[in-house]
């Protein structure tokens, strides 16, 4: 990751958090409303994508396009963060489904998914408040064994931390991690040639430049950016 700069949207989201009083600065966003307070794009654009309860996931909130989705359990507790990837993009071992067995999405067709749980998935049941896990890298891996091979794929980025991702290139849900292993949030990287969406961090026509080419990103924070040091 090179030359990442906190966008005005991220700064505004942090100010919104500070003024909202929803969560003390020493805590982590656990409910949908707390995540909205930190992330303006989630607050402004996200809607429930279905009405029915999905076992061990709840109701997915998101937008119609590449994004960090939010699986919301009972009492609006965020159970997991998710991406959906068209089957045509290929299969990767961190996906939820086995190779060659994508799920069938009513609007998107054949897709693979990747969920990273921030709760004990066995407690994500209708009418039961999900049991949250500690937001440190070891605890996140313990709850999500498929990310055990993740490691830092960037240097320290001010306002973001280290970006952790899989050992092989491919569509994946990345994790922002601090020096002491604290989890700051989640990210996707979308090649610019695949189009721009208003919930991306960068303005249209102004993607970041990565080794593989220009791309847009979306970060969803679970802590205020004031918690993330410059180095």
VENSUL-V992235 format. One record per pair of residues at least 6 apart in sequence whose C-alpha atoms are under 6 Angstrom apart, sorted by the first residue. I is the first residue (numbers start at 0). J is the second residue. If there is no record, write none. Layout:
i: <I	I>
j: <J	J>
This chain:
i: <0	12	12	12	13	13	15	16	16	27	27	28	28	29	29	30	30	30	31	31	35	35	40	45	45	45	46	46	47	47	48	48	52	55	55	55	56	57	57	58	58	59	59	60	60	61	67	67	68	68	68	69	70	70	70	71	71	72	73	73	73	74	78	78	78	79	79	79	80	80	81	81	82	82	83	83	84	84	85	86	86	90	93	94	94	95	95	101	101	101	102	102	103	117	118	118	118	119	122	123	134	135	135	135	136	140	149	149	149	150	150	151	151	152	152	153	153	154	155	157	158	158	160	160	160	161	161	162	162	163	163	164	172	172	173	173	174	174	175	175	175	175	176	176	183	183	183	184	184	184	185	185	186	186	187	187	188	188	189	189	190	191	191	191	199	199	200	200	206	206	206	207	207>
j: <153	37	38	39	37	223	36	36	37	221	222	34	221	76	77	75	76	77	75	77	41	42	198	60	61	62	60	61	59	60	59	60	58	120	123	124	70	71	72	70	71	69	70	68	69	68	81	82	80	81	82	80	77	78	79	77	78	78	126	127	128	128	116	117	118	115	116	117	114	115	113	114	112	113	111	112	110	111	110	109	110	98	145	112	113	112	113	109	110	111	109	110	109	132	130	131	132	130	129	129	182	180	181	182	180	147	163	164	165	163	164	162	163	162	163	161	162	161	161	229	224	227	175	176	177	175	176	174	175	173	174	173	186	187	185	186	184	185	182	183	184	185	182	183	220	221	222	219	220	221	218	219	217	218	216	217	215	216	214	215	214	213	214	215	216	217	216	217	213	214	215	213	214>
